[in-house]
């Protein structure tokens, strides 16, 4: 009735507090199913002509039909509810079904919510979450972008859309959305976000770039996050003398404990882990190339020895085999050179498109913020 989408998250505490069961059932599943059965009674009641929540007797008996609701006498406890009551009741049931892992049924309810109220931002956000859990990242990013377009002034929804774009590999779209909330005087949106130490954006962008095989830019994003934490530690140097001078020893001890655990932060650990993974992959790739070159050298040595032995028995056959090997070697070298040239051109085009998209995103963000300021 009050339109609180967070009621489902609040009820999860009841699910987690439920006792564990020995049979194959998720902890708190019985409690969640009980809430779903109660919500079903209210949904039937809200869809009836009375358009009200079910009575306590119906809820306790869990027996409610259109006939029983419409035959209830008009009493002060029964009144027509606003249309949003049905919307958020369906939303609550979808949340419970999601918690149980029934993604398909939850999506059907969310689609019913969208047919009921196609302008609710929270419904699109829930749809995007369900689509992401089902594995359709592209549809999830589209749904979250629809939620963003419904409220362009909401920074939270904009940040969620950026995350979904990056996880789907839509890096240019994510950069355009990130530029919407940077300062107009900031020419480079990503530089402004780096100055603001937006570690979540750099982490998501680095992962997206790594998936796109843009190793250098990805490592720069992870290195920027690690540098943020070094800056946090350096910024605390003046705090040592300040605490001793002002005798704020309790705050001083808290700060020391904070510095002891600062590199255990989730963002730092994730950035260090991804950077180490990239460096290890690069080292393994070099080792693979080295072992391949050694194997090729051994094969060439064996071929030359076999060719020398053949030349001692049949010089003409050895000469023909040598010419065939030289021709094959020349073809392989030409193919490798053409492939390297294509890869280089592809990298140049990708970098050019990336720079162009970043410049366009920065200009779009500055123009939008300038018009809104005017």
N, C-alpha and C positions, 0 to 999 in steps of 0.2 A: 504493500500500500504506500509506503514512504519512498519506494524506488531506491533501495539500497542494494546494489549488485554485490557488495562485499559480504552479504549475509551467508553466502555459501562458504566463503573462506573462514568465517567465524564458526560455522558449524563443523568444520573439519577438526576442530579441537575436540569435539565430542567423539568423532570417529577415532581419533588417535588415542583418546582416553579409554576406549572400549577394551575389554579384556581380550587376550589372545585365545584363539580356538585351535584345537588340535586337527580338525578336519581341513580340507582344502578350501579355505575361504580367507579372503583378505581381512586383515585386522580392521575392525570397525565396519565391515560390509553389512552386517545385520542391522546396525544402527542406521547406516545410510539408506538401506532398503526400506526401513521403517519410515524414515523421513520422506522418501519417494512415494510410499503408499499414502501418507498424509497429504502430500502435495497433490497427488492425483485426485483425491477427493475434492480439494479446493479448486482444481482446474475444471472438473466437471461442473461444479457449482457456479464458477465464474462464467462458463460458457453457456449456462442456462439463461432462460428469460429473466430470472431474478437478478442475475449478474452480481452475486454476492458471495462472500466466503461461506463455506459450509458451517453448519451448526456443530456444536461440540458433540452432540449425540452421533451425527453422521461421521465425524472424525474418529470417535472412539470405536464405532462399529465398523468403520471403513466400508460402509455400504452407502453409496450415493449415486443416484441416477437422475436423469432430467426430470422424470415424473415426481420423484420424492422432493426435489428442490422446488419445482413449480407448485406443488401442492402444500408447501409450508405456508401457514397463515402469516399475514403481514403483522410483524411485531417490531418493536423498537430496535431489536438486535439485528434485524435484517434490513439492509439498505443497499441501494445500487452503488457499486464500487466504480471508481474511474477505470477507463480502459487500460491504463498502465498497470493496474493490479494483476490482470491476466498476463501481461508481458513479463513482469518480473517474477511471477510464479512459474511460468515456463522457463525462464532463465535459471531459476533456482534448481528446477528439475534437471536441466541440461548440465548444470555444474555438478550435481550429484552423480549423474550418469558418467560424466567425464572422470570423476574421482574413481568410479568403479571400473573404468577402462572401456566402457561401451561408447566408443567414439562415434560410430555410425548413428546410433539413436540420438546422441547428443547433438549431432549436426542436423538431423531432421528437425529437432525442436528449435534449434537456432534459426533454421530457415523459416520455420513457422513464426518465430519472433520477428524476423525481417519482413515477412508478409504483413504482419500486424502493424509494425512501426518501422518503416525503412529508414528512419533518420536517427536512430539511437546509436551513439558512438560505441557504447559498451557492447552492444550485440555484435558489431563488426569485429571488435577486438576479440571477443570470445570465439567467433567463427574463425578468425585467423589462427588463434591458438589451437583450435581443434584440427584445422587443416594441417598445421605444422606437425602436430602429433600423429596425424595419419600419413605423413611423409610427402605431402604435396606442398613444397616450399613456394613454388611460383604462385599458386592460388592463395596461399597464406599471405604472401607479400602484397598481392593485389587487394585482398580483403583489408589488410591493415592500412594500405594506402587509401582505400575508400573511407576508413575511419578518420584518417588524417585530414582528408579533404572536407569532411563535415565540420571540423573545428580547426582552422588553420592557426589559431592562437594558442593551441594546447601544445606546450613543449613536450609533455610526457608522451602523447600519442605520436608526435613527430619523431621522438627518439625511438619509440617502438617500431615505427615504419622504417627508420634507418637500419635498425638491427635486422629486420626481416628482409630488407633489400640486400644487405651484405651477405646474409646467410644463403640467399638464393643466387648470389653472384652478380647482382645488378649493382655494380660499383658506381657507375655514373649516376644512376637514379639516387643512390644513397648520398652521394656528394652534393647533388642538387638540393636534397631535403635538408642536409646538414647546414648548407649555406643560408637557409632561411632564418636561422636564429643566431647568426653571427652579427657583429657590429657593422654598421654601414661603412665606417672608416677603415675596416679591415679589408685590405685588398685580396688577401689569400685566406679563404675560409679555413682551410686545414691548418695553416700557421696560427690562426687565431685560436682554434681548438687545441692546438698543441700548447700555446701560451696559457690557456685556461686549464691545462692538465686534465683534459677529458680522456681518461685512461680507457673507459669503456668503448669509446669510439675508435681509438687507436688499436685496441685489441681486436675488435670485430673487423676493422678494415684490414689489419695485418693478416688475419686468418683468411679473409676473402681474397686478398692478393696472393697469399701462398697457394690457395686452391687454384688460382688462375695462373700459377707458375711464374708469377712476378716476384722472384726471390729477393732481389735487391730492395724494392720498395717495402716489401713485407718486413724484412729485417730492420729497416729504418723505423717502422712503426713500433716494433717490439723494443728496439733500443731506446726510443723516446720514452716509453713507459718505464723502463729501468732507470733512465735518467731522472724521471720525476721523483722517484723514491730517494735517489741520491740528493736531489734538491731539498726534499723534506728533511733529511738528516742535516744538511748544511744550514738550513734555515733555523735550526734549533741551537746553534752555537751561542747566539746572544742570550738565549733563555737561561743558560747556566748561571752567568753572573747576575742576571736580573732576579732570579729566584733566591739566590743567596743574599742579595742586597735587600730585597723586599721581605725576606723570611717566609716566602710561600713554599714551605718545604713539602707540603702534601701534593701540591701541583707539580713540584719538581720531581718527586718520586713517581708520580703518574706518567710524567713525560719520559723519564728514564725507562720505565717499563714499556711504554709505547715504542721507544726506539729499539728496544730489544726484540720486539715482535714485528717490527715494521716490514721486514722482508718476508714475513709469513703471510702478508696480505694476498688475497686471492688474485688480484690483478697482476701483482709482481710475479707470483708463482706461475700464472698462466703465460705471461709474456716470456719469462725465462725458459719455461718448458717448450714453447713453440720455437723460440730462437735456437735452443739447443737441438731440437729435432731437425731444424733446417740445416744447421751446421753439420750434424752427424750424417744427414743424407748427402750433403755435398762431399764429405769425406769418403763415405761409402761409394759414391759415384766415381770419385777419383781412383779409389782402390779397384773398382770394377774395370775402369779404363786401363789401369796399369796392368792388371792381370790379363785383360784381353790383348794388350799389346805384347805381353810376354808370350802368351799362347800363339799369337800370330808369328812372332819371331821364331819360336820353336818350330812351328809348322813350316815356315820359310826355310829354316835350316834343314829340316828333314827333306823338304822338296829338293833343295839344292844337292843334298847328298844322293838322293835317288836319281836326280838328273845326271849327276856325274857318273854314277854307276851305269846308267843307261847309255851315256855317251861313250863309255868304254866298250860297250857291246854293239851299239847301233848309233853312229853319229848322226845320221839323217833323222831318225826318230827323235833323238834328243833335241836337235835343232828345231824341229816342228813343235815339240812340246814347249820349248823355251819361248818361241814366238806366240803360241797360244796363251801362255801364262802372262807375257808382257801385255798382250792385247786385253786380257781380262783385268789386269792391274790398272791399265789406263782407263778402262770403262768404269771401274770402281772408284777411281780417283775423281773422274769427271762427275759421277753421280753424287759423291760426297761433297764436292765443291758446289754443285748446283743446290743441294739440300742446305748447305751452310748459308748460301746466298739468299735462299727463300726464307730461312729462319731469321736472318738479319733484317730483311725487308719487313717481315711480319712484326718483329720487335719494334722497328722504327715506326710503323703504322700504329701499333698499339700505344706507344709512348706519345705520339703526336695526338691521337684521339684522346688519350688520358689528359694531356695538358689542355687540349681544347675544351674538354668537358669540365675540367676544374675551373678554367677561366670563365666559361659560361655560367657555371653554378655560382661563382663568386659575384659575377655581374647581376645575375637574376636575384640573388639574395640581397644585394645592396639596393637594387632598384625597388624591390618589394618593401624593404624596410624604410627606404626613403619616402615612398608613397604613403606608407602607413603613418610615418612620423608627420608628414604634411597633413 
